[in-house]
């Protein structure tokens, strides 16, 4: 098995609730810098200063950025002190807005973490979908294909994983399958309705640039076969043969943001 690549940036998302809000904001920001690899580490339900300091020190050790959504004022103030003490970049997502709302309305905030997470059916569905996307990412377990609402297929670096996570936050259970000529597609792909499968394609030259940048970020020469135009063309032709065989929708993700592609997928899924 290939070693896991090193991330371009590590981001700790610290919250005294579940941390969904912070993670969504981070993912939206990271999408603007595609194809960087961000390791987003959610730290939920932090309610004491000792835990807060532990994660600030971890962020310092990993040269990471911290984003926090802390409702409790004592923790917010402590985070500011700790970030200064350890010289860590820490971004307060809620503090300024809470202060502005308090000034504008002349009312005190309730200071209760998690009020936006009423534990209703929709919330649990989203959590379940996120767990599903993680479990069935990159063909780790092909049985997920049979259980998924949406199955994304495409060659490497066509945004399958970020799309899976984005759609999961919209409550879709998504599995994604890399199409690799030397491996062959899993048989489960041909056992589900074609309407559940979405192929992702991309311009050869655009993908060539993305893969070269990826290799550079890993400290590898951009002359590797992975980033050569003829190899990419070969992979894309192979992927097309699979999606043609399935008869599924195919979306060109060249120059598209994750949100734009996800919107097209959701429109399609909801129309069939």
N, C-alpha and C positions, 0 to 999 in steps of 0.2 A: 504493500500500500504506500502511495506517495506521501511524503511528509506534508503536514498542513502548512500552507504559506503564512508568512509573517504579515500581520496587518500593517497598513499604512498609518493608521491611527487607532488608539484605544480610547473609548469614551465610556465613562462610568455614569449611569443614570441613577441618581440617588433620590429616594422618595420615602416619605413616612406613610405612603399608601402603596398601591400596587405598582406605580411607576409607568402605567400605560401612556399617560399624557406626554411625559418626558421622552419616552422611547419613540413615539410617533413623530415628535418634533425633530429628534435627532435623525431619524430615518429620512424625513423629508429634506433636511439640510444636506445629509450625505448624498442623497440622490442627485443633487446639483453638481457633485464632484465626480460622478461616474467616469471612469471605472475604478476609483480608489476602493481599497478593501478596508472597511471600518469594523473593528471588533467592538460591538456594543454590549456592555455588561450591565444588566439591570440589577440594581440593589434596592429591593422593595422593603417596606415595613421597618424602616430605621426609626427607632423611637428613643434612643439614648445617645448621649454624647460619646461614650466609649466606642460604640459601633461606628459612629460617624468618623471619629478620628482614625479608626482602623482602616476604613476605606479611603480616606484622604491620603494616608501613608502608602496604601497600595497604588493609588493613582500617581503619587510622586515616584514610586519605585518603577512604574511602567511608563513614566513620562506621558501620562494620559490627561485628557480633558475630563472635567466633571460638569455635568448638568444636573441641577437639583430642583425638585418640586416639593419643597418642604413648607407645610402649612403652619406648623407650630413655630411661633416666633423665636423661642429660645434656641431651637435647632438651627433656624436660619442664621441667627446672629453667631452661633458657634461655628457654623460652616464658614462664614466670612472670616472669622478669626483663624480657623485652621488652614484655610486656603492661603491666607497671608503668611502664616507661620511656616508652612511647608512649600511655599512658592508654587502653588498649583493653580492652573487656570480653572476657575469654578464659575459657572453661569447660573444665575438665579432666574428661573423661568416664571415664577409666580410672585415673588416679593414685590417688585415694582408695581405690578397690576393690583395686588391686594392693597398696597398703600394708597394708590391712586383712587381705587374704589372707596376706600374708607374716607378719604378726604372729600370726594365728590358727594357721597351719600350721607356723610356724617354718622355712619354706623360702623360698629365693630364687626370684623369677620368672626364667624363661629369657631374658627380654629379647630375644626374637626376633619382630620384626614379622610379621604375616600368618599366624600359626599357625592362626587360625580359618578361613583361606582355603586349605584343601587344594584344589589345582587339579584337582578331579574334574569329572565330567560335569555335575553339578548347578550348580556354580559357573559354568561356562562358559555353561550355558543361561540363567542369570540375567543375566549380562553381555549376552548376545545379546538377551535380551528387553528389557532397559533401552535398549539402542541402538535397537532396533526402535521402542519407544514414542516415543523422541525424534524419530526420522526420520519417523514417520507420525503426528505430532501435528497436530491441527487441520486435517486435509485438505491438508497441504502436498504430499502425493503420494498420489493416490487408488489407486495400484497396491497400496499396503499393505493395502487392504481385502481383496484376493484372497489375501493371504499370512497374514493374522492369525488367531490362535486366537479372539479376541474383538474385535468392533467395537462401540464405544460411540457412540451417536447422541443428540443432544439440543440444546436451544437454549443460548445463551451463559450461562455461570455455573451450570452444573449439575454441576460437579466432574469433567468429562471428563478433563482432564489429570492432576490428582492421582490419580484412580482408575486411569488408565493406568499411572502410575509405581508405584503400590502393587501392582497386579496383575503388573507386570513383575518386581517383586522376589519374586513367587510363581511366576515362570518362565512366565507367560503372555505371548504376543506380542499386544499390543493396539494397534489403530488407533482413532483417534477422529475423528468427523465432526460438525462443527457444522451444525445444520439452520437454514438462513436462507431465508426465503420468496423473497427477491429473487435468490438464487443457484440454488436448486434442488439436489436430491440428486444425487450422482454415480451413474452407471448401475451401477457395480460393486456398490452396495448390494443390487441386485436379482439379482445373479449368484451369490450365495453362499447356503448354507443359512441359513434364518431362525434356526436354533438358535445361530448364531454372533453374531447381532446382539442387543444389549441397548439398549433405549431408556431414556433418563433423563428423567423429567418432574419437575415441582416446582409447589408451590402459587403461584398468581399473586401474592398479597400477600407471601409469603415472598421470592420472587424480586425483587419490587419493592423490598423493603428492602435486599437484597443489592446490587442494581444501583445504588441511590441511594448506598449507602456506597462503592461502587467509584468512582462519579463524583466524590464528595467527596474521596476519597483522591487522585484525579488532578487535583484543583483545578478541577473542572468543575461547572457548576450541575446540581443533581439534577432539574431540570425537563426535561432532554433527553428526546427521544422514546425512547431506549434504556431509560429507567427508568419510562416511563409504563405504567400498568396496562393500558390498552387495546392498546398495542403488544405488551406481554408476552402478553396473552390471544390476540392474533392469531398470535404466534409459536408459542405452545403448541398452538393448534388446528392450525396448519400441521404442526408436528412430529407431532401425533397422527395426522394424515392419512397421513404417511409410515410411521410405525410400524404403523398399521393395515394399510396396503398390504403391508408386509413380513410382518406376522403374527408379530412378534417379542415376546419378553418385555419388559415395561415396568416400571421400578421408580421409585417416587416417592421422591426424595432429600430432600424437605423435612425439615429438622431431623435428618437422619441424618449421622453422622460418616462419613468416607471408609472407615474400616475396616468399619463396619457394612454399607455398601452393597457393598463388595468381597466381604464374606463371603457375602452373598446371591447375588452374581454367580457366585462360585466354586462354591457349592452347586448352582446351576442348571446351570452348564457341566459339572460332574462327574456330573450325574444324567442328562444327555441322551446 
